[in-house]
Amino acid sequence: DAKTTQPTSMDCAEGRAANLPCNHSTISGNEYVYWYRQIHSQGPQYIIHGLKNNETNEMASLIITEDRKSSTLILPHATLRDTAVYYCIVRVGNTGTASKLTFGTGTRLQVTL
Amino acid sequence: DTGVSQDPRHKITKRGQNVTFRCDPISEHNRLYWYRQTLGQGPEFLTYFQNEAQLEKSRLLSDRFSAERPKGSFSTLEIQRTEQGDSAMYLCASSLGQGASAGANVLTFGAGSRLTVL
């Protein structure tokens, strides 16, 4: 799996958009970008994934650059409940074997009043 | 469906004791995973079941660790002769295997079982 690089921490004011970057310059053509988050004392929670097109769901938007070497997770209107560690993971679509997700250390997002 | 359930949520034990954790996955999910997370780090893969078969184990899973998933339903993770280095959060996750697809990497995690070895 391609290695990802994320900032250690970020702050965001409540109500503003939170833009979380991820670099994955060695991504292969068949690898997807996945985002999970982990709120304190809970297990990781899936947010969104994409291959090359931008994706949006009820939780967030995922913007992937044209060369696919980086992506940005956007939380359009951050709330205090969005305070969490956000993990960017790159992995091939499952081939029938274990989904061994490599979480890294993620970005700690602090949403403040 | 209440999601992935793990029990107990917290366990404090003395070094050398055995502990067992239980995971109840989402009922229609055929794949089950155990991950371990230490303080300040992201979760790390331990082992994987497809139905009742344990198909893959990480090198992190020493021979003091054993996992089972009888009848392809709930799973247990047992740690024998616990050591202080075993102190961690043990996370269970499940997913619906869909063959070769991006969606198969969408895992639903439980809240975890936190182990403290004194």
gemmi code that builds the backbone of each chain (N, CA, C; Angstrom):
import gemmi

chains = {
    "A": [
        ("ASP", (0.838, -1.189, 0.000), (0.000, 0.000, 0.000), (0.881, 1.250, 0.000)),
        ("ALA", (0.391, 2.279, -0.704), (1.140, 3.526, -0.766), (1.190, 4.174, 0.613)),
        ("LYS", (2.294, 4.865, 0.888), (2.442, 5.567, 2.150), (1.702, 6.889, 2.085)),
        ("THR", (1.143, 7.308, 3.202), (0.459, 8.603, 3.268), (1.141, 9.502, 4.276)),
        ("THR", (1.041, 10.809, 4.043), (1.588, 11.805, 4.953), (0.495, 12.799, 5.288)),
        ("GLN", (0.267, 13.002, 6.591), (-0.743, 13.933, 7.060), (-0.147, 14.848, 8.113)),
        ("PRO", (-0.680, 16.072, 8.222), (-0.214, 16.923, 9.324), (-0.601, 16.293, 10.655)),
        ("THR", (0.197, 16.553, 11.659), (-0.038, 15.957, 12.971), (-1.314, 16.490, 13.597)),
        ("SER", (-1.551, 17.786, 13.451), (-2.718, 18.372, 14.085), (-3.198, 19.589, 13.310)),
        ("MET", (-4.488, 19.902, 13.498), (-5.102, 21.074, 12.888), (-6.188, 21.593, 13.815)),
        ("ASP", (-6.453, 22.875, 13.714), (-7.555, 23.487, 14.446), (-8.560, 24.035, 13.447)),
        ("CYS", (-9.813, 24.078, 13.872), (-10.865, 24.633, 13.022), (-11.931, 25.240, 13.925)),
        ("ALA", (-12.435, 26.402, 13.525), (-13.506, 27.027, 14.292), (-14.833, 26.363, 13.947)),
        ("GLU", (-15.663, 26.206, 14.943), (-16.970, 25.586, 14.724), (-17.756, 26.380, 13.681)),
        ("GLY", (-18.389, 25.639, 12.772), (-19.174, 26.263, 11.721), (-18.392, 26.523, 10.443)),
        ("ARG", (-17.074, 26.503, 10.557), (-16.248, 26.697, 9.378), (-15.943, 25.350, 8.736)),
        ("ALA", (-15.462, 25.405, 7.496), (-15.063, 24.180, 6.809), (-13.709, 23.719, 7.330)),
        ("ALA", (-13.600, 22.432, 7.557), (-12.315, 21.837, 7.931), (-11.765, 21.127, 6.702)),
        ("ASN", (-10.564, 21.492, 6.322), (-9.919, 20.902, 5.147), (-8.696, 20.121, 5.599)),
        ("LEU", (-8.759, 18.815, 5.507), (-7.680, 17.960, 5.989), (-6.921, 17.388, 4.804)),
        ("PRO", (-5.632, 17.736, 4.676), (-4.865, 17.272, 3.521), (-4.199, 15.919, 3.767)),
        ("CYS", (-3.907, 15.247, 2.666), (-3.182, 13.981, 2.729), (-2.335, 13.855, 1.464)),
        ("ASN", (-1.065, 13.572, 1.648), (-0.185, 13.327, 0.514), (0.024, 11.836, 0.329)),
        ("HIS", (-0.103, 11.379, -0.887), (0.114, 9.951, -1.215), (0.764, 9.893, -2.594)),
        ("SER", (1.982, 10.411, -2.677), (2.640, 10.608, -3.968), (2.999, 9.299, -4.674)),
        ("THR", (3.035, 8.185, -3.946), (3.399, 6.912, -4.570), (2.183, 6.045, -4.861)),
        ("ILE", (1.022, 6.633, -4.870), (-0.216, 5.878, -5.084), (-0.201, 5.205, -6.446)),
        ("SER", (-0.697, 3.981, -6.493), (-0.794, 3.246, -7.753), (-2.174, 3.439, -8.375)),
        ("GLY", (-2.257, 3.095, -9.650), (-3.494, 3.343, -10.369), (-4.708, 2.612, -9.838)),
        ("ASN", (-4.487, 1.489, -9.161), (-5.620, 0.706, -8.669), (-5.856, 0.899, -7.173)),
        ("GLU", (-5.218, 1.891, -6.593), (-5.384, 2.140, -5.158), (-6.406, 3.248, -4.908)),
        ("TYR", (-7.241, 2.995, -3.920), (-8.254, 3.947, -3.506), (-7.742, 4.753, -2.316)),
        ("VAL", (-8.355, 5.899, -2.102), (-8.096, 6.706, -0.911), (-9.297, 6.562, 0.021)),
        ("TYR", (-9.022, 6.142, 1.245), (-10.064, 5.977, 2.255), (-9.792, 6.952, 3.405)),
        ("TRP", (-10.869, 7.434, 3.987), (-10.752, 8.251, 5.197), (-11.583, 7.618, 6.296)),
        ("TYR", (-10.964, 7.513, 7.451), (-11.629, 7.084, 8.667), (-11.353, 8.161, 9.725)),
        ("ARG", (-12.166, 8.194, 10.736), (-11.869, 9.049, 11.879), (-12.103, 8.279, 13.166)),
        ("GLN", (-11.475, 8.745, 14.225), (-11.603, 8.086, 15.519), (-11.817, 9.148, 16.577)),
        ("ILE", (-13.012, 9.164, 17.094), (-13.350, 10.047, 18.206), (-12.835, 9.391, 19.478)),
        ("HIS", (-12.450, 10.215, 20.433), (-11.838, 9.723, 21.654), (-12.655, 8.595, 22.300)),
        ("SER", (-11.950, 7.511, 22.638), (-12.541, 6.353, 23.324), (-13.534, 5.568, 22.472)),
        ("GLN", (-13.488, 5.778, 21.170), (-14.330, 4.998, 20.275), (-13.459, 4.302, 19.228)),
        ("GLY", (-14.057, 3.370, 18.517), (-13.350, 2.740, 17.411), (-13.366, 3.636, 16.183)),
        ("PRO", (-12.499, 3.369, 15.218), (-12.508, 4.154, 13.982), (-13.856, 4.061, 13.274)),
        ("GLN", (-14.177, 5.139, 12.565), (-15.434, 5.220, 11.823), (-15.119, 5.563, 10.378)),
        ("TYR", (-15.647, 4.795, 9.471), (-15.470, 5.061, 8.045), (-16.158, 6.365, 7.671)),
        ("ILE", (-15.487, 7.159, 6.821), (-16.093, 8.405, 6.360), (-16.422, 8.343, 4.876)),
        ("ILE", (-15.430, 8.083, 4.051), (-15.614, 8.208, 2.610), (-14.429, 7.567, 1.906)),
        ("HIS", (-14.594, 7.207, 0.633), (-13.463, 6.761, -0.156), (-13.655, 7.162, -1.614)),
        ("GLY", (-12.538, 7.149, -2.365), (-12.612, 7.513, -3.768), (-11.405, 6.990, -4.530)),
        ("LEU", (-11.548, 6.945, -5.844), (-10.456, 6.483, -6.706), (-9.811, 7.670, -7.417)),
        ("LYS", (-10.588, 8.390, -8.200), (-10.038, 9.562, -8.884), (-11.022, 10.707, -8.998)),
        ("ASN", (-12.300, 10.391, -8.950), (-13.301, 11.453, -8.986), (-13.565, 11.969, -7.589)),
        ("ASN", (-14.000, 13.212, -7.520), (-14.392, 13.754, -6.230), (-15.645, 13.040, -5.752)),
        ("GLU", (-15.734, 12.863, -4.461), (-16.857, 12.148, -3.871), (-17.459, 12.983, -2.748)),
        ("THR", (-18.750, 12.829, -2.578), (-19.449, 13.519, -1.486), (-20.483, 12.585, -0.899)),
        ("ASN", (-20.575, 12.590, 0.423), (-21.680, 11.891, 1.088), (-22.189, 12.777, 2.216)),
        ("GLU", (-23.006, 12.215, 3.069), (-23.627, 13.026, 4.111), (-22.637, 13.499, 5.160)),
        ("MET", (-21.487, 12.899, 5.201), (-20.512, 13.270, 6.217), (-19.487, 14.271, 5.701)),
        ("ALA", (-19.028, 14.077, 4.457), (-17.879, 14.853, 4.013), (-17.762, 14.826, 2.495)),
        ("SER", (-16.808, 15.596, 1.996), (-16.426, 15.558, 0.592), (-14.963, 15.175, 0.491)),
        ("LEU", (-14.636, 14.461, -0.566), (-13.267, 14.048, -0.810), (-12.844, 14.605, -2.161)),
        ("ILE", (-11.787, 15.410, -2.133), (-11.257, 15.994, -3.355), (-9.909, 15.345, -3.635)),
        ("ILE", (-9.778, 14.713, -4.797), (-8.536, 14.048, -5.182), (-7.942, 14.813, -6.356)),
        ("THR", (-6.672, 15.169, -6.261), (-6.036, 15.927, -7.340), (-5.975, 15.087, -8.611)),
        ("GLU", (-5.821, 15.760, -9.725), (-5.855, 15.063, -11.007), (-4.736, 14.024, -11.124)),
        ("ASP", (-3.571, 14.340, -10.566), (-2.467, 13.367, -10.611), (-2.571, 12.322, -9.504)),
        ("ARG", (-3.568, 12.454, -8.650), (-3.883, 11.529, -7.549), (-2.798, 11.461, -6.483)),
        ("LYS", (-1.895, 12.389, -6.481), (-0.816, 12.337, -5.498), (-1.205, 12.971, -4.172)),
        ("SER", (-2.326, 13.604, -4.111), (-2.784, 14.149, -2.844), (-4.304, 14.252, -2.855)),
        ("SER", (-4.860, 14.396, -1.662), (-6.307, 14.532, -1.536), (-6.622, 15.407, -0.335)),
        ("THR", (-7.859, 15.877, -0.283), (-8.323, 16.697, 0.832), (-9.690, 16.217, 1.261)),
        ("LEU", (-9.826, 15.979, 2.554), (-11.131, 15.677, 3.125), (-11.724, 16.980, 3.613)),
        ("ILE", (-12.955, 17.244, 3.230), (-13.611, 18.489, 3.625), (-14.834, 18.182, 4.470)),
        ("LEU", (-14.820, 18.735, 5.690), (-16.011, 18.729, 6.528), (-16.617, 20.116, 6.379)),
        ("PRO", (-17.732, 20.258, 5.694), (-18.184, 21.594, 5.281), (-18.543, 22.541, 6.419)),
        ("HIS", (-19.104, 22.034, 7.463), (-19.487, 22.882, 8.606), (-19.114, 22.127, 9.881)),
        ("ALA", (-17.877, 22.289, 10.292), (-17.379, 21.501, 11.413), (-18.125, 21.839, 12.710)),
        ("THR", (-18.379, 20.816, 13.504), (-18.973, 20.985, 14.823), (-18.022, 20.401, 15.856)),
        ("LEU", (-18.315, 20.670, 17.117), (-17.456, 20.150, 18.182), (-17.383, 18.630, 18.130)),
        ("ARG", (-18.446, 18.003, 17.664), (-18.476, 16.542, 17.575), (-17.522, 15.992, 16.526)),
        ("ASP", (-17.013, 16.860, 15.657), (-16.060, 16.421, 14.645), (-14.626, 16.389, 15.180)),
        ("THR", (-14.421, 16.797, 16.417), (-13.090, 16.697, 17.023), (-12.712, 15.221, 17.108)),
        ("ALA", (-11.608, 14.863, 16.446), (-11.237, 13.460, 16.322), (-9.867, 13.367, 15.647)),
        ("VAL", (-9.356, 12.155, 15.571), (-8.173, 11.879, 14.748), (-8.660, 11.344, 13.407)),
        ("TYR", (-8.170, 11.942, 12.342), (-8.595, 11.583, 10.990), (-7.458, 10.844, 10.283)),
        ("TYR", (-7.784, 9.684, 9.759), (-6.796, 8.836, 9.104), (-7.056, 8.766, 7.603)),
        ("CYS", (-6.020, 8.992, 6.840), (-6.046, 8.836, 5.388), (-5.341, 7.522, 5.060)),
        ("ILE", (-5.996, 6.648, 4.341), (-5.456, 5.312, 4.060), (-5.552, 5.059, 2.570)),
        ("VAL", (-4.494, 4.538, 2.001), (-4.497, 4.188, 0.581), (-4.403, 2.676, 0.465)),
        ("ARG", (-5.291, 2.106, -0.312), (-5.299, 0.646, -0.423), (-6.001, 0.232, -1.715)),
        ("VAL", (-5.558, -0.889, -2.252), (-6.233, -1.429, -3.425), (-7.632, -1.879, -3.032)),
        ("GLY", (-8.528, -1.883, -3.978), (-9.832, -2.467, -3.753), (-9.630, -3.911, -3.342)),
        ("ASN", (-10.405, -4.375, -2.402), (-10.169, -5.689, -1.810), (-10.136, -6.798, -2.855)),
        ("THR", (-9.136, -7.636, -2.772), (-8.968, -8.694, -3.756), (-9.420, -10.040, -3.212)),
        ("GLY", (-10.175, -9.996, -2.124), (-10.630, -11.246, -1.535), (-9.774, -11.668, -0.362)),
        ("THR", (-8.740, -10.911, -0.075), (-7.904, -11.193, 1.093), (-8.220, -10.187, 2.195)),
        ("ALA", (-7.434, -10.257, 3.255), (-7.704, -9.403, 4.402), (-7.574, -7.924, 4.051)),
        ("SER", (-8.476, -7.120, 4.586), (-8.368, -5.667, 4.459), (-7.490, -5.165, 5.583)),
        ("LYS", (-6.187, -5.270, 5.390), (-5.244, -4.829, 6.425), (-4.997, -3.351, 6.238)),
        ("LEU", (-5.825, -2.561, 6.863), (-5.716, -1.119, 6.720), (-4.529, -0.598, 7.531)),
        ("THR", (-3.715, 0.244, 6.922), (-2.577, 0.869, 7.605), (-2.991, 2.268, 8.014)),
        ("PHE", (-3.193, 2.456, 9.323), (-3.774, 3.709, 9.797), (-2.756, 4.833, 9.993)),
        ("GLY", (-1.544, 4.550, 10.298), (-0.606, 5.629, 10.598), (-1.015, 6.351, 11.863)),
        ("THR", (-0.579, 7.602, 12.015), (-0.889, 8.376, 13.219), (-1.956, 9.433, 12.968)),
        ("GLY", (-2.324, 9.688, 11.724), (-3.438, 10.564, 11.417), (-3.232, 12.025, 11.761)),
        ("THR", (-4.300, 12.810, 11.560), (-4.343, 14.237, 11.903), (-5.335, 14.431, 13.039)),
        ("ARG", (-4.863, 15.041, 14.092), (-5.758, 15.346, 15.208), (-6.437, 16.677, 14.929)),
        ("LEU", (-7.735, 16.648, 14.649), (-8.513, 17.858, 14.384), (-9.198, 18.312, 15.665)),
        ("GLN", (-8.928, 19.538, 16.042), (-9.587, 20.136, 17.197), (-10.529, 21.224, 16.692)),
        ("VAL", (-11.817, 21.040, 16.931), (-12.804, 22.054, 16.566), (-13.101, 22.886, 17.797)),
        ("THR", (-13.003, 24.187, 17.666), (-13.160, 25.078, 18.818), (-14.312, 26.048, 18.606)),
        ("LEU", (-14.824, 26.562, 19.718), (-15.936, 27.521, 19.670), (-15.469, 28.860, 19.107)),
    ],
    "B": [
        ("ASP", (-30.075, -3.453, 13.898), (-28.705, -3.907, 14.159), (-27.971, -2.843, 14.967)),
        ("THR", (-27.304, -3.280, 16.036), (-26.657, -2.316, 16.918), (-25.188, -2.127, 16.571)),
        ("GLY", (-24.705, -2.626, 15.473), (-23.319, -2.465, 15.121), (-22.463, -3.566, 15.716)),
        ("VAL", (-21.164, -3.286, 15.818), (-20.210, -4.260, 16.351), (-20.092, -4.054, 17.861)),
        ("SER", (-20.318, -5.127, 18.602), (-20.265, -5.045, 20.064), (-19.027, -5.756, 20.589)),
        ("GLN", (-18.401, -5.150, 21.581), (-17.223, -5.762, 22.199), (-17.397, -5.790, 23.710)),
        ("ASP", (-16.887, -6.858, 24.295), (-17.031, -7.040, 25.729), (-15.817, -7.777, 26.289)),
        ("PRO", (-15.268, -7.353, 27.424), (-15.647, -6.150, 28.167), (-15.065, -4.894, 27.548)),
        ("ARG", (-15.512, -3.754, 27.948), (-14.949, -2.502, 27.455), (-13.619, -2.193, 28.115)),
        ("HIS", (-13.498, -2.615, 29.357), (-12.252, -2.381, 30.086), (-11.891, -3.628, 30.874)),
        ("LYS", (-10.604, -3.940, 30.899), (-10.136, -5.088, 31.664), (-8.792, -4.738, 32.278)),
        ("ILE", (-8.718, -4.878, 33.597), (-7.449, -4.690, 34.288), (-7.045, -6.041, 34.842)),
        ("THR", (-5.826, -6.446, 34.571), (-5.383, -7.754, 35.010), (-3.938, -7.674, 35.486)),
        ("LYS", (-3.537, -8.685, 36.191), (-2.149, -8.757, 36.641), (-1.330, -9.547, 35.629)),
        ("ARG", (-0.092, -9.179, 35.537), (0.819, -9.873, 34.634), (0.771, -11.376, 34.887)),
        ("GLY", (0.711, -12.133, 33.790), (0.697, -13.585, 33.909), (-0.692, -14.195, 33.839)),
        ("GLN", (-1.712, -13.374, 34.000), (-3.082, -13.878, 33.931), (-3.529, -13.993, 32.474)),
        ("ASN", (-4.566, -14.799, 32.255), (-5.173, -14.921, 30.929), (-6.389, -14.017, 30.834)),
        ("VAL", (-6.610, -13.455, 29.661), (-7.795, -12.637, 29.436), (-8.431, -13.033, 28.115)),
        ("THR", (-9.732, -12.842, 28.038), (-10.473, -13.146, 26.808), (-11.399, -11.993, 26.486)),
        ("PHE", (-11.400, -11.601, 25.234), (-12.289, -10.564, 24.736), (-13.263, -11.178, 23.742)),
        ("ARG", (-14.459, -10.636, 23.732), (-15.482, -11.143, 22.816), (-15.905, -10.042, 21.867)),
        ("CYS", (-16.203, -10.434, 20.642), (-16.689, -9.508, 19.631), (-17.925, -10.104, 18.956)),
        ("ASP", (-18.978, -9.325, 18.889), (-20.162, -9.699, 18.124), (-20.266, -8.775, 16.927)),
        ("PRO", (-20.018, -9.311, 15.740), (-20.021, -8.445, 14.549), (-21.444, -8.162, 14.078)),
        ("ILE", (-21.550, -7.345, 13.063), (-22.834, -7.136, 12.398), (-23.243, -8.465, 11.779)),
        ("SER", (-24.478, -8.851, 11.980), (-24.886, -10.226, 11.729), (-24.663, -10.691, 10.284)),
        ("GLU", (-24.864, -9.829, 9.325), (-24.711, -10.290, 7.942), (-23.283, -10.175, 7.412)),
        ("HIS", (-22.367, -9.687, 8.240), (-20.981, -9.541, 7.805), (-20.228, -10.864, 7.921)),
        ("ASN", (-19.586, -11.269, 6.832), (-18.876, -12.537, 6.854), (-17.397, -12.375, 7.218)),
        ("ARG", (-16.909, -11.155, 7.214), (-15.496, -10.928, 7.531), (-15.360, -10.261, 8.887)),
        ("LEU", (-14.371, -10.719, 9.638), (-14.148, -10.177, 10.973), (-12.661, -9.961, 11.184)),
        ("TYR", (-12.329, -8.842, 11.805), (-10.940, -8.445, 12.006), (-10.694, -8.108, 13.476)),
        ("TRP", (-9.478, -8.359, 13.906), (-8.988, -7.840, 15.175), (-7.808, -6.924, 14.889)),
        ("TYR", (-7.847, -5.758, 15.525), (-6.762, -4.789, 15.454), (-6.342, -4.448, 16.887)),
        ("ARG", (-5.135, -3.950, 17.019), (-4.653, -3.493, 18.325), (-4.178, -2.049, 18.179)),
        ("GLN", (-4.470, -1.265, 19.209), (-4.068, 0.149, 19.183), (-3.421, 0.526, 20.497)),
        ("THR", (-2.189, 0.987, 20.421), (-1.496, 1.488, 21.606), (-1.579, 3.008, 21.630)),
        ("LEU", (-1.302, 3.572, 22.769), (-1.495, 4.997, 22.994), (-0.735, 5.850, 21.989)),
        ("GLY", (-1.442, 6.741, 21.311), (-0.808, 7.663, 20.378), (-0.553, 7.109, 18.991)),
        ("GLN", (-0.911, 5.845, 18.804), (-0.695, 5.211, 17.512), (-2.023, 4.847, 16.872)),
        ("GLY", (-1.993, 4.623, 15.555), (-3.185, 4.142, 14.882), (-3.351, 2.648, 15.086)),
        ("PRO", (-4.516, 2.126, 14.815), (-4.749, 0.689, 14.952), (-3.845, -0.120, 14.022)),
        ("GLU", (-3.451, -1.311, 14.500), (-2.615, -2.221, 13.706), (-3.331, -3.559, 13.568)),
        ("PHE", (-3.285, -4.108, 12.380), (-3.948, -5.369, 12.064), (-3.348, -6.522, 12.859)),
        ("LEU", (-4.226, -7.364, 13.416), (-3.778, -8.566, 14.108), (-4.153, -9.833, 13.346)),
        ("THR", (-5.454, -9.973, 13.033), (-5.895, -11.201, 12.406), (-7.217, -11.000, 11.699)),
        ("TYR", (-7.567, -11.959, 10.834), (-8.722, -11.825, 9.949), (-9.417, -13.174, 9.794)),
        ("PHE", (-10.738, -13.144, 9.856), (-11.561, -14.320, 9.613), (-12.486, -14.055, 8.433)),
        ("GLN", (-12.646, -15.068, 7.625), (-13.733, -15.062, 6.664), (-14.638, -16.222, 7.060)),
        ("ASN", (-15.833, -15.883, 7.460), (-16.724, -16.856, 8.112), (-15.978, -17.443, 9.314)),
        ("GLU", (-15.858, -18.776, 9.420), (-15.206, -19.333, 10.596), (-13.719, -19.565, 10.392)),
        ("ALA", (-13.232, -19.340, 9.191), (-11.829, -19.632, 8.899), (-10.929, -18.425, 9.191)),
        ("GLN", (-9.889, -18.683, 9.973), (-8.893, -17.653, 10.243), (-7.879, -17.691, 9.103)),
        ("LEU", (-7.913, -16.686, 8.255), (-7.148, -16.735, 7.018), (-5.819, -16.007, 7.081)),
        ("GLU", (-5.667, -15.109, 8.011), (-4.420, -14.366, 8.065), (-4.127, -13.902, 9.483)),
        ("LYS", (-2.848, -13.957, 9.852), (-2.400, -13.492, 11.162), (-1.177, -12.604, 10.985)),
        ("SER", (-1.137, -11.532, 11.732), (0.010, -10.638, 11.703), (1.156, -11.217, 12.531)),
        ("ARG", (2.344, -10.750, 12.233), (3.505, -11.136, 13.068), (3.366, -10.583, 14.485)),
        ("LEU", (2.486, -9.585, 14.654), (2.252, -9.032, 15.993), (1.568, -10.044, 16.886)),
        ("LEU", (0.909, -11.026, 16.288), (0.135, -11.998, 17.043), (1.054, -13.132, 17.488)),
        ("SER", (1.612, -12.968, 18.700), (2.513, -14.007, 19.194), (1.714, -15.258, 19.537)),
        ("ASP", (2.445, -16.323, 19.883), (1.741, -17.590, 20.164), (1.002, -17.548, 21.497)),
        ("ARG", (1.101, -16.444, 22.227), (0.286, -16.294, 23.437), (-1.132, -15.818, 23.090)),
        ("PHE", (-1.292, -15.396, 21.858), (-2.584, -14.898, 21.399), (-3.290, -15.983, 20.591)),
        ("SER", (-4.580, -16.142, 20.809), (-5.360, -17.037, 19.973), (-6.730, -16.432, 19.744)),
        ("ALA", (-7.190, -16.555, 18.520), (-8.504, -16.030, 18.164), (-9.315, -17.136, 17.521)),
        ("GLU", (-10.605, -17.087, 17.793), (-11.518, -18.058, 17.218), (-12.777, -17.363, 16.751)),
        ("ARG", (-13.435, -18.005, 15.832), (-14.736, -17.520, 15.395), (-15.604, -18.733, 15.060)),
        ("PRO", (-16.060, -19.411, 16.103), (-16.859, -20.622, 15.873), (-18.161, -20.302, 15.148)),
        ("LYS", (-18.484, -21.113, 14.182), (-19.733, -20.991, 13.426), (-19.822, -19.673, 12.660)),
        ("GLY", (-18.724, -18.984, 12.532), (-18.722, -17.766, 11.741), (-19.548, -16.641, 12.303)),
        ("SER", (-19.793, -16.684, 13.609), (-20.596, -15.617, 14.202), (-19.703, -14.746, 15.075)),
        ("PHE", (-19.841, -14.841, 16.408), (-19.023, -14.039, 17.299), (-17.580, -14.538, 17.272)),
        ("SER", (-16.692, -13.733, 17.790), (-15.280, -14.111, 17.842), (-14.727, -13.843, 19.242)),
        ("THR", (-13.734, -14.607, 19.622), (-13.020, -14.356, 20.873), (-11.538, -14.200, 20.587)),
        ("LEU", (-10.917, -13.345, 21.370), (-9.477, -13.150, 21.325), (-8.952, -13.402, 22.729)),
        ("GLU", (-8.122, -14.428, 22.871), (-7.574, -14.763, 24.173), (-6.096, -14.438, 24.211)),
        ("ILE", (-5.672, -13.855, 25.300), (-4.256, -13.603, 25.529), (-3.851, -14.395, 26.762)),
        ("GLN", (-2.897, -15.277, 26.599), (-2.413, -16.077, 27.722), (-1.156, -15.439, 28.306)),
        ("ARG", (-0.985, -15.624, 29.601), (0.223, -15.148, 30.307), (0.518, -13.693, 29.933)),
        ("THR", (-0.431, -12.837, 30.211), (-0.318, -11.435, 29.791), (0.961, -10.784, 30.283)),
        ("GLU", (1.450, -9.870, 29.473), (2.641, -9.078, 29.783), (2.237, -7.599, 29.746)),
        ("GLN", (3.045, -6.757, 30.367), (2.715, -5.333, 30.402), (2.652, -4.746, 28.997)),
        ("GLY", (3.439, -5.283, 28.097), (3.418, -4.816, 26.713), (2.139, -5.141, 25.967)),
        ("ASP", (1.291, -5.967, 26.556), (0.009, -6.283, 25.925), (-1.029, -5.200, 26.201)),
        ("SER", (-0.722, -4.281, 27.098), (-1.653, -3.209, 27.409), (-1.940, -2.403, 26.152)),
        ("ALA", (-3.204, -2.333, 25.783), (-3.596, -1.689, 24.529), (-5.110, -1.718, 24.433)),
        ("MET", (-5.617, -1.079, 23.367), (-7.022, -1.191, 23.009), (-7.112, -2.270, 21.934)),
        ("TYR", (-7.983, -3.239, 22.140), (-8.195, -4.303, 21.157), (-9.516, -4.019, 20.450)),
        ("LEU", (-9.400, -3.798, 19.153), (-10.540, -3.392, 18.344), (-10.989, -4.540, 17.444)),
        ("CYS", (-12.268, -4.729, 17.360), (-12.852, -5.699, 16.455), (-13.584, -4.934, 15.350)),
        ("ALA", (-13.541, -5.449, 14.152), (-14.246, -4.829, 13.041), (-14.850, -5.914, 12.171)),
        ("SER", (-15.898, -5.586, 11.455), (-16.481, -6.548, 10.530), (-16.808, -5.854, 9.222)),
        ("SER", (-16.939, -6.664, 8.180), (-17.278, -6.127, 6.869), (-17.960, -7.208, 6.063)),
        ("LEU", (-18.632, -6.756, 5.026), (-19.292, -7.678, 4.122), (-18.369, -7.893, 2.938)),
        ("GLY", (-17.844, -9.096, 2.811), (-16.950, -9.401, 1.715), (-17.703, -9.335, 0.405)),
        ("GLN", (-17.166, -8.557, -0.522), (-17.857, -8.363, -1.800), (-16.928, -8.720, -2.955)),
        ("GLY", (-16.020, -9.660, -2.687), (-15.060, -9.978, -3.723), (-14.106, -8.823, -3.925)),
        ("ALA", (-13.719, -8.616, -5.155), (-12.759, -7.552, -5.433), (-13.509, -6.242, -5.586)),
        ("SER", (-13.564, -5.465, -4.525), (-14.266, -4.193, -4.606), (-13.713, -3.235, -3.585)),
        ("ALA", (-13.873, -1.958, -3.855), (-13.409, -0.941, -2.912), (-14.222, -0.999, -1.636)),
        ("GLY", (-15.490, -1.358, -1.763), (-16.367, -1.365, -0.596), (-15.980, -2.383, 0.448)),
        ("ALA", (-15.247, -3.417, 0.048), (-14.848, -4.435, 1.019), (-13.835, -3.897, 2.021)),
        ("ASN", (-13.215, -2.767, 1.743), (-12.310, -2.137, 2.700), (-13.038, -1.180, 3.640)),
        ("VAL", (-14.360, -1.154, 3.566), (-15.150, -0.352, 4.498), (-15.465, -1.230, 5.688)),
        ("LEU", (-14.765, -0.992, 6.756), (-14.913, -1.784, 7.965), (-15.744, -1.024, 8.992)),
        ("THR", (-16.572, -1.755, 9.726), (-17.306, -1.194, 10.855), (-16.628, -1.671, 12.128)),
        ("PHE", (-16.142, -0.739, 12.908), (-15.416, -1.066, 14.129), (-16.318, -1.003, 15.353)),
        ("GLY", (-15.966, -1.833, 16.322), (-16.568, -1.713, 17.630), (-15.849, -0.642, 18.435)),
        ("ALA", (-16.319, -0.432, 19.659), (-15.744, 0.594, 20.520), (-14.436, 0.164, 21.166)),
        ("GLY", (-14.143, -1.122, 21.092), (-12.872, -1.607, 21.599), (-12.933, -2.128, 23.024)),
        ("SER", (-11.960, -2.948, 23.349), (-11.758, -3.444, 24.714), (-10.383, -2.984, 25.168)),
        ("ARG", (-10.366, -2.168, 26.213), (-9.082, -1.634, 26.697), (-8.504, -2.548, 27.761)),
        ("LEU", (-7.305, -3.020, 27.515), (-6.620, -3.926, 28.451), (-5.488, -3.188, 29.145)),
        ("THR", (-5.473, -3.287, 30.459), (-4.365, -2.764, 31.255), (-3.767, -3.920, 32.035)),
        ("VAL", (-2.480, -4.158, 31.820), (-1.781, -5.230, 32.516), (-0.859, -4.599, 33.555)),
        ("LEU", (-1.096, -4.950, 34.816), (-0.309, -4.360, 35.911), (0.938, -5.167, 36.235)),
    ],
}
model = gemmi.Model(1)
for chain_id, residues in chains.items():
    chain = gemmi.Chain(chain_id)
    for i, (resn, *xyz) in enumerate(residues, 1):
        res = gemmi.Residue()
        res.name, res.seqid = resn, gemmi.SeqId(i, " ")
        for name, pos in zip(("N", "CA", "C"), xyz):
            atom = gemmi.Atom()
            atom.name, atom.element = name, gemmi.Element(name[0])
            atom.pos, atom.b_iso = gemmi.Position(*pos), 0.0
            res.add_atom(atom)
        chain.add_residue(res)
    model.add_chain(chain)
structure = gemmi.Structure()
structure.add_model(model)
structure.setup_entities()
